[in-house]
Amino acid sequence: MKFGELLDQYMKTLGCTGKELSDCSGISSSIISRYRNGEREPQMNSETVIALAHGLAAIAAEKSIENMSEETILSALKDVPASKSKDYESFLHKFNTLYEEMHLNMKEISAFTNFDTSFLYRIKAGERKTSDLPSFCDKIAKYLANSYTSYEDKEKMAGLLGVNYNNITESNSYYSAIYQWLLDCGQSPAPSKPTKSSESDISQFLVKMDEFDLENFIRVIHFDEIKVPTLPLHLPSTKNYYGIEKMREGELDFFKTTVTSKTTEPIFMYSDMPMIDMAKSNDFNKKWMFAIACSIKKGLHINIIHSLDRPFKELLLGLEAWIPIYMTGQVSPYYIPDQANPVYHHLNYVSGVAALCGESIEGAPLDGKYTLTNNKEDLAYFRRKVKHILSHAKPLMEIFDKARPDEYQEFLKKDAQVPGNRKNILSSLPIYTISEELLNRILAANHVNGSDAQMIRDYRASEAKRMQQKLEHCTITDEIAPPSEQNYKEHPMHLSVSGCFYKSPLLYSYEDMMNHLKETQMYAKTHKNYHLKLNEISAFRNIQIEIMQDRYVIISKIKSPSIHFVIEHPTMVHALQNFTIPVIE
């Protein structure tokens, strides 16, 4: 019996999915899938096999299945005879995988390693065999460790190597993991504890966006009842804050000073300060969010530069916290590309009446310092400073809400002219495939008439025209999961009109939905560059995702509220375009 067959047998006996074993072992679900179907095979004495045995035993214990201790499973896995495939064939497969997945440039490899470009291509094609495989792998590993150093590159490489991203953050461990994997002489240590993959993280992020309801949020936090303080806060022209407790006080004083003043100027916020210690106080967190809510309630626009030089999961958690604020349309988020300063941290908050600046050294938060000032000369300096900072920043995302309908339509017109492959993950059938007759029937059923009805008809016509333009130079795939008639009663589908910011989606009957589906299938037959993929599982009910390969991603909320996020940050784009709808095994 082969390793993959034995692993598959264990998983079937336990009735566990790849994701469950991934969560319990720390080995990514994609690597488990490759082991299970025989595409890959771990070294029998590696940490990976130990981690798999630990995960299987944990699931067995949870399900009260006897005779499946970690020692018994590990012994059985290690007793599996090694595959008879030659080492060189294994290397060749991995080299080709790297070439395809990491988009290797042979000319760059040649310049780095001094191997002739034609020699490298012949190696790749299997037409030539290197006489010194360890030396060849050494040079390739050094090239990759020196050239593919961005977060998204390392994260992708970690998936290929079957290791945790945190185990390849250092250059030496990164090189070692690649070298060992290429030579198949062992693997870098498996994660010490289960970790969720970035795909799981992005899935949770999207689910929270899908489920978020601005009206419910406003009710829960009693936003409409918030009384913006009007009594001015009198502070010295300059005040210093030392250490964590006082630094928390400094941030709150900045917002108090701003909110209680008469200023209507935007607030600027930038900080790459470590937030773990600051966020340990629940009382501070509540007061800080209340301060942000008061600023929004007062009508102050916030320009915030997010610090993205942090683990992907932390990045998403930070963005999740800002989702409610984004939905108000009063925030412009930015980021600074290629930002990396692991030692010296800064904070700069500036409003119309106050400036808060701070600094700290990595690992020494207790010795951090903030300075709050309302001195006119200081304020003038800090306003100039933040303008310079913003000149180096890029929009993290462009946010279009009901206050910017014309700007969104202008963006869509320009978007239609951009060539490239596209994929849309839809929660409702596209309006550009619906017939005028069926649309009119749906409008009548929803009691939409007059100017509102004409606006939606015009929107449908403009979307159909835009789609036609895109199909001239794009390949477009729409993914959707039409519900069964039984599920439709509980979760009826809407016709999305969020692009024209109509007040609510249009409900339609199951029969009309099926007619729209047939029209969409016919549209796919009559437009050669358009493809329709029907999934069994619906990913979302309230968001739709339009992916422009390697350029940007548009996340559109259908309702509560209708709003569109155009995301351009490379890490986010990479994660979103590689997102796949979770499959229930």
C-alpha positions in Angstrom: 0.0 0.0 0.0 1.3 3.5 -0.9 1.5 6.4 1.5 -1.4 8.2 -0.2 -3.6 5.2 -0.1 -3.0 4.6 3.7 -3.6 8.3 4.4 -6.8 8.2 2.4 -7.9 5.0 4.3 -7.3 6.7 7.7 -9.3 9.8 6.6 -12.2 7.8 5.4 -12.3 5.7 8.6 -12.3 8.8 10.7 -14.8 10.5 8.3 -12.7 13.7 8.3 -12.1 16.3 5.6 -8.8 17.7 4.4 -9.6 21.0 6.2 -10.2 19.2 9.5 -6.9 17.3 9.2 -5.2 20.6 8.2 -6.5 22.4 11.3 -5.4 19.5 13.6 -2.0 18.9 12.0 -0.9 22.3 10.7 -0.2 20.9 7.3 -2.0 22.8 4.5 -5.1 21.2 3.0 -3.6 21.5 -0.5 -0.5 19.5 0.6 -2.7 16.9 2.3 -4.7 16.6 -1.0 -1.5 16.0 -2.9 -0.3 13.3 -0.5 -3.8 11.7 -0.6 -4.0 11.4 -4.4 -0.3 10.3 -4.7 1.0 13.5 -6.4 3.5 13.9 -3.5 5.0 11.8 -0.8 6.8 13.1 2.4 10.0 11.8 3.8 9.1 9.0 6.2 11.3 10.5 9.0 10.2 14.1 8.5 8.3 16.3 10.9 5.4 16.3 8.3 4.6 12.6 8.9 4.7 13.2 12.7 2.3 16.2 12.3 -0.1 14.1 10.2 -0.1 11.3 12.8 -0.7 13.8 15.6 -3.6 15.3 13.6 -5.2 11.9 12.8 -4.9 10.8 16.4 -6.4 14.0 17.7 -9.5 13.5 15.4 -9.8 9.9 16.5 -9.8 10.9 20.1 -12.3 13.6 19.5 -14.6 11.1 17.8 -13.9 8.4 20.4 -12.5 5.9 17.8 -10.3 3.3 19.6 -7.0 1.8 18.5 -5.8 4.9 16.8 -3.2 6.3 19.0 -0.5 8.7 17.6 2.2 6.0 18.1 0.1 3.4 16.2 -0.6 5.7 13.3 2.9 7.0 13.1 4.3 3.5 13.0 2.0 2.5 10.2 2.8 5.6 8.1 6.5 5.1 8.5 6.3 1.5 7.5 4.9 2.4 4.1 7.6 1.5 1.4 9.1 4.5 -0.3 8.0 5.3 -3.8 10.2 3.7 -6.5 10.3 6.9 -8.5 13.8 8.2 -9.0 15.1 11.3 -7.2 15.9 13.1 -10.4 12.3 12.6 -11.7 11.1 14.0 -8.4 13.4 17.0 -8.8 12.4 17.6 -12.4 8.7 17.6 -11.4 9.4 20.2 -8.7 11.6 22.4 -10.9 8.8 22.5 -13.5 6.2 23.2 -10.7 8.4 26.2 -9.5 8.7 27.4 -13.1 4.9 27.4 -13.6 3.7 28.5 -10.2 6.4 31.2 -9.5 6.6 32.4 -13.1 10.4 31.9 -13.2 12.5 34.0 -15.6 15.2 31.8 -17.1 17.3 34.8 -18.1 17.4 36.1 -14.5 18.3 32.6 -13.2 21.1 32.5 -15.8 22.5 35.8 -14.7 22.4 34.8 -11.0 23.7 31.2 -11.4 25.9 31.5 -14.5 24.1 28.6 -16.0 23.5 29.1 -19.8 19.8 29.9 -20.5 19.5 27.2 -23.1 20.9 24.7 -20.6 18.2 25.7 -18.1 15.5 25.2 -20.7 16.8 21.8 -21.6 16.9 20.8 -17.9 13.3 21.9 -17.6 12.3 19.9 -20.7 14.1 16.8 -19.4 16.4 16.9 -22.5 19.5 17.4 -20.3 20.5 16.0 -17.0 22.8 17.9 -14.6 25.8 15.9 -13.4 25.8 17.5 -10.0 22.2 17.8 -8.7 23.0 19.1 -5.2 25.1 21.9 -6.6 22.4 22.8 -9.1 19.7 22.8 -6.4 21.9 24.9 -4.2 22.2 27.7 -6.8 18.5 27.6 -7.7 17.6 27.8 -4.0 19.9 30.7 -3.5 18.4 32.5 -6.5 14.8 32.0 -5.3 15.6 33.0 -1.7 17.3 36.2 -2.9 14.7 37.1 -5.6 11.3 36.0 -4.3 11.2 37.9 -1.0 7.9 39.7 -1.0 5.2 38.5 1.5 3.0 37.1 -1.3 5.9 35.3 -2.9 7.0 33.7 0.4 3.4 32.8 1.2 3.0 31.1 -2.2 6.3 29.4 -1.8 5.3 28.1 1.6 2.3 26.4 0.0 4.5 24.7 -2.6 7.1 23.5 0.0 4.4 22.3 2.4 5.7 24.5 5.3 4.4 27.2 7.5 5.1 30.8 6.3 6.5 31.6 9.7 9.2 29.0 9.2 10.7 30.7 6.1 10.7 34.4 7.2 14.5 34.3 7.7 16.7 34.1 4.6 18.7 31.1 5.8 15.6 29.0 6.7 14.0 30.1 3.4 17.0 28.9 1.4 17.2 25.7 3.4 13.6 24.8 2.9 13.8 25.3 -0.9 17.0 23.4 -1.2 15.8 20.4 0.9 12.5 20.3 -1.0 14.2 20.3 -4.4 16.5 17.5 -3.4 13.8 15.7 -1.5 16.1 15.2 1.5 13.7 16.3 4.2 11.5 19.3 4.9 11.6 22.3 7.1 9.8 21.6 10.4 6.0 21.5 10.2 4.1 24.1 12.2 4.4 23.7 15.9 0.6 24.2 16.2 -2.2 24.3 13.7 -2.5 27.4 11.6 -5.1 28.4 9.1 -4.1 29.1 5.6 -4.4 32.5 4.0 -7.2 31.0 1.9 -9.1 30.4 5.1 -8.3 33.9 6.3 -9.5 35.6 3.1 -12.6 33.4 3.2 -13.5 34.6 6.8 -12.8 38.2 5.7 -15.2 37.9 2.8 -17.9 36.2 4.9 -17.8 39.1 7.4 -18.2 41.6 4.6 -21.1 39.4 3.2 -22.8 39.3 6.6 -22.2 42.9 7.6 -25.3 45.1 7.8 -24.7 48.8 8.4 -28.2 49.5 9.8 -27.8 46.7 12.3 -24.4 47.9 13.3 -25.7 51.5 13.8 -28.5 50.1 16.0 -26.1 47.9 18.1 -23.6 50.7 18.8 -26.5 53.3 19.2 -24.7 55.5 16.6 -27.8 57.7 16.1 -27.8 58.3 19.9 -24.1 59.4 20.1 -23.8 62.9 21.4 -20.7 64.6 20.0 -19.1 66.5 22.9 -19.1 70.2 22.5 -17.2 71.4 25.6 -13.7 72.3 24.4 -10.8 70.3 25.9 -8.2 72.6 27.3 -4.7 71.1 27.2 -1.2 72.7 27.3 0.0 73.7 23.9 2.4 70.7 24.1 2.0 67.6 26.2 4.2 64.4 26.3 3.0 60.9 27.1 5.5 58.1 28.1 4.8 54.4 28.2 1.8 52.3 27.2 -0.8 53.7 29.6 0.0 57.3 28.9 0.3 56.7 25.1 -3.2 55.3 25.2 -4.3 58.5 27.0 -2.5 60.6 24.3 -4.5 59.0 21.5 -7.8 59.6 23.3 -6.8 63.2 24.1 -6.1 63.8 20.4 -9.6 62.7 19.4 -11.2 64.6 22.3 -9.4 67.8 21.2 -10.4 67.3 17.6 -14.1 66.3 18.2 -14.8 69.1 20.7 -13.3 71.8 18.4 -15.0 73.6 15.6 -12.7 72.2 12.9 -14.2 70.5 9.8 -10.8 69.6 8.3 -10.1 65.9 7.6 -8.2 63.7 10.1 -5.0 62.1 8.9 -3.9 58.9 10.6 -0.7 56.8 10.1 0.9 54.4 12.5 3.2 51.4 12.2 3.5 51.2 16.0 3.1 47.6 17.4 -0.6 47.5 18.4 -0.5 44.3 20.5 0.3 46.0 23.8 -1.9 49.0 23.1 -4.9 46.7 22.3 -4.7 44.6 25.5 -7.0 47.1 27.2 -10.6 46.5 26.3 -11.5 49.8 28.0 -9.1 51.6 25.7 -10.4 49.7 22.6 -14.0 50.8 23.4 -13.0 54.4 24.0 -10.9 54.5 20.8 -13.7 53.1 18.6 -16.1 55.6 20.3 -13.7 58.4 19.4 -13.7 57.2 15.7 -17.5 57.0 15.8 -17.7 60.6 17.2 -15.4 61.8 14.5 -17.6 60.2 11.8 -20.8 61.5 13.5 -19.3 65.0 13.4 -18.8 64.6 9.6 -15.0 64.6 9.6 -13.4 62.7 6.8 -10.5 60.3 7.7 -7.5 59.7 5.6 -5.8 56.7 7.0 -2.5 55.0 5.9 -2.7 51.3 6.9 0.6 49.7 7.9 0.6 46.4 5.9 4.0 45.2 6.8 2.6 42.5 9.1 1.4 38.9 8.8 -1.5 38.5 6.4 -3.9 37.3 9.1 -3.2 40.4 11.2 -3.7 42.6 8.1 -7.1 41.1 7.5 -8.1 41.4 11.1 -7.2 45.1 11.0 -9.2 45.6 7.9 -12.2 43.7 9.4 -12.2 46.2 12.3 -12.4 49.1 9.8 -15.2 47.5 7.6 -18.0 49.4 9.5 -16.1 52.6 9.2 -15.5 52.1 5.5 -19.2 51.6 5.0 -19.9 55.1 6.1 -18.1 56.5 3.0 -16.1 58.9 5.2 -12.8 57.0 5.0 -10.1 57.0 2.4 -7.6 54.1 3.1 -4.0 54.2 1.8 -0.9 52.1 2.1 2.8 52.8 1.5 4.4 50.3 -0.9 7.7 48.5 -0.1 7.5 49.6 3.5 9.7 47.7 5.9 11.2 49.0 9.1 11.3 46.3 11.7 13.2 48.5 14.3 11.9 52.1 14.4 8.1 52.7 14.7 6.2 56.0 14.2 2.8 57.5 14.7 1.4 60.6 13.1 -2.2 61.8 13.7 -3.1 65.3 12.4 -6.5 67.1 12.5 -7.5 70.8 12.1 -6.6 71.6 15.7 -4.1 69.1 17.0 -1.2 66.8 16.0 -0.1 63.7 17.8 3.3 62.2 16.9 5.0 59.2 18.5 7.8 56.8 18.3 9.0 53.5 19.8 11.7 50.9 19.2 10.7 47.3 18.3 10.5 45.2 21.5 10.5 48.2 23.8 6.9 49.5 23.9 7.2 50.7 27.5 9.8 53.2 26.4 7.6 54.7 23.6 6.7 58.3 23.6 3.8 60.4 22.2 3.7 64.2 21.9 0.4 66.1 21.5 0.5 69.7 20.3 -1.9 72.4 19.2 0.9 75.0 18.7 0.2 76.8 15.4 3.8 76.4 14.1 3.8 72.8 15.0 0.4 72.2 13.3 1.6 73.9 10.1 4.7 71.7 10.1 2.7 68.5 10.6 0.2 69.4 7.9 3.0 69.8 5.5 4.5 66.5 6.7 1.3 64.5 6.2 1.0 65.9 2.6 4.5 64.6 1.9 3.6 61.2 3.4 0.4 61.0 1.4 2.4 61.8 -1.8 4.2 58.5 -1.3 1.1 56.5 -0.5 -1.2 54.5 -2.8 -4.9 53.9 -2.3 -5.5 50.7 -0.5 -8.9 50.6 -2.1 -11.2 53.0 -3.9 -14.7 53.1 -2.2 -17.7 54.0 -4.2 -21.0 54.6 -2.3 -24.4 56.2 -3.1 -22.7 59.6 -2.8 -20.4 58.8 -5.8 -22.6 57.2 -8.5 -21.2 59.2 -11.4 -17.6 58.5 -10.4 -18.4 54.8 -10.2 -19.9 54.8 -13.6 -16.9 56.6 -15.0 -14.6 54.0 -13.4 -16.7 51.2 -15.0 -16.4 52.8 -18.4 -12.6 52.9 -18.1 -12.6 49.4 -16.7 -14.3 48.1 -19.8 -11.4 49.2 -21.9 -8.8 47.2 -20.0 -7.8 43.8 -21.6 -7.2 40.8 -19.4 -8.7 37.6 -18.0 -11.6 38.1 -15.5 -13.5 36.0 -13.1 -16.7 37.0 -11.2 -17.9 35.2 -8.1 -21.6 36.0 -8.0 -24.4 35.7 -5.4 -27.0 36.7 -8.0 -27.4 36.3 -11.7 -25.9 39.1 -13.8 -28.2 41.9 -15.0 -26.4 42.0 -18.4 -27.8 38.6 -19.4 -31.5 39.3 -18.6 -34.0 40.0 -21.3 -36.0 43.3 -21.3 -39.2 41.3 -21.1 -38.2 39.4 -18.0 -36.7 42.5 -16.4 -40.0 44.4 -16.9 -41.9 41.5 -15.2 -39.6 41.6 -12.2 -39.9 45.4 -11.9 -43.7 45.1 -12.0 -43.6 42.3 -9.3 -41.5 44.6 -7.1 -43.8 47.6 -7.7 -41.0 49.6 -9.3 -42.2 52.1 -11.8 -41.7 55.6 -13.2 -38.2 57.1 -13.0 -36.9 54.3 -10.8 -37.9 51.7 -13.3 -36.3 53.7 -16.1 -33.1 54.1 -14.1 -32.8 50.3 -13.7 -33.6 49.7 -17.4 -30.9 52.2 -18.4 -28.5 50.5 -15.9 -29.2 47.1 -17.5 -28.5 48.5 -21.0 -25.3 50.1 -19.9 -24.1 46.9 -18.2 -24.9 44.9 -21.4 -22.9 47.4 -23.5 -20.0 47.3 -21.0 -20.0 43.5 -21.1 -20.0 43.5 -24.9 -16.9 45.8 -24.9 -15.0 43.7 -22.4 -15.7 40.5 -24.3 -13.9 41.9 -27.3 -10.6 41.7 -25.5 -11.3 39.7 -22.4 -12.2 36.2 -21.3 -14.8 36.3 -18.6 -16.0 33.5 -16.3 -19.1 34.0 -14.1 -19.4 31.6 -11.1 -22.7 31.2 -9.4 -24.6 28.5 -7.4 -28.3 28.6 -8.3 -30.3 27.4 -5.2 -32.7 24.5 -5.3 -36.4 25.3 -5.2 -36.5 24.1 -1.6 -33.5 26.3 -0.5 -34.9 29.2 -2.5 -37.9 29.5 -0.1 -35.5 30.1 2.8 -32.9 32.2 0.9 -34.5 33.7 -2.2 -32.1 35.2 -4.8 -32.1 38.9 -5.7 -31.4 40.6 -8.9 -28.5 42.9 -8.1 -28.9 46.6 -9.0 -26.2 47.8 -6.6 -24.3 49.2 -9.6 -26.9 52.0 -9.9 -27.3 52.3 -6.1 -31.0 51.5 -6.2 -32.4 51.5 -2.6 -32.8 47.7 -2.5 -32.2 44.5 -4.5 -35.1 43.2 -6.6 -36.7 40.0 -5.4 -37.9 37.5 -8.0 -39.8 34.3 -7.9 -38.0 30.9 -8.3 -39.6 30.6 -11.8 -38.3 33.9 -12.9 -34.9 33.1 -11.4 -34.8 29.9 -13.5 -35.8 31.8 -16.6 -33.0 34.2 -15.9 -30.6 31.3 -15.5 -31.7 29.9 -18.9 -31.1 33.3 -20.5 -27.6 33.4 -18.9 -26.8 30.0 -20.3 -28.0 31.1 -23.7 -25.8 34.2 -23.4 -22.8 31.9 -22.7 -23.6 29.9 -25.9 -23.8 33.0 -28.1 -20.7 34.8 -26.7 -17.5 32.9 -27.2 -15.4 34.7 -24.6 -18.1 34.3 -21.9 -18.2 31.2 -19.7 -20.7 30.3 -17.0 -19.6 28.0 -14.2 -22.4 26.6 -12.0 -21.3 25.6 -8.5 -23.0 23.4 -6.0 -22.3 25.7 -3.0 -23.2 29.3 -2.7 -20.2 31.3 -1.3 -22.1 34.5 -0.4 -25.6 36.1 -0.4 -24.7 39.8 -0.2 -21.5 40.4 -2.0 -20.2 39.8 -5.5 -16.5 39.7 -6.5 -15.2 40.8 -9.9 -11.5 39.9 -10.4 -9.3 41.5 -13.0 -6.3 39.2 -13.1 -3.2 40.6 -11.3 -4.6 44.2 -11.4 -7.5 44.8 -9.1 -10.6 43.2 -7.4 -14.0 44.8 -7.0 -16.0 43.6 -4.0 -19.6 44.8 -4.3 -22.1 44.6 -1.5 -25.7 44.2 -2.9 -27.4 45.7 0.1 -26.9 47.1 3.6 -25.4 49.2 2.1 -24.9 49.1 -1.7 -21.2 49.9 -1.9 -18.2 48.9 -4.1 -14.6 48.4 -3.0 -11.9 48.5 -5.7 -8.9 46.8 -4.2 -5.5 47.3 -5.8 -3.0 46.2 -3.1 -0.9 43.3 -4.6 -1.2 41.0 -1.5 -4.9 41.5 -1.3 -5.4 41.0 -5.1 -3.3 37.9 -5.1 -5.2 36.4 -2.1 -8.6 37.3 -3.6 -7.9 36.0 -7.1 -6.7 32.7 -5.7 -9.7 32.4 -3.5 -11.8 29.3 -4.3 -15.2 28.6 -3.0 -14.8 26.1 -0.1 -15.8 22.6 -1.1 -17.6 20.3 1.4 -15.9 17.0 1.0 
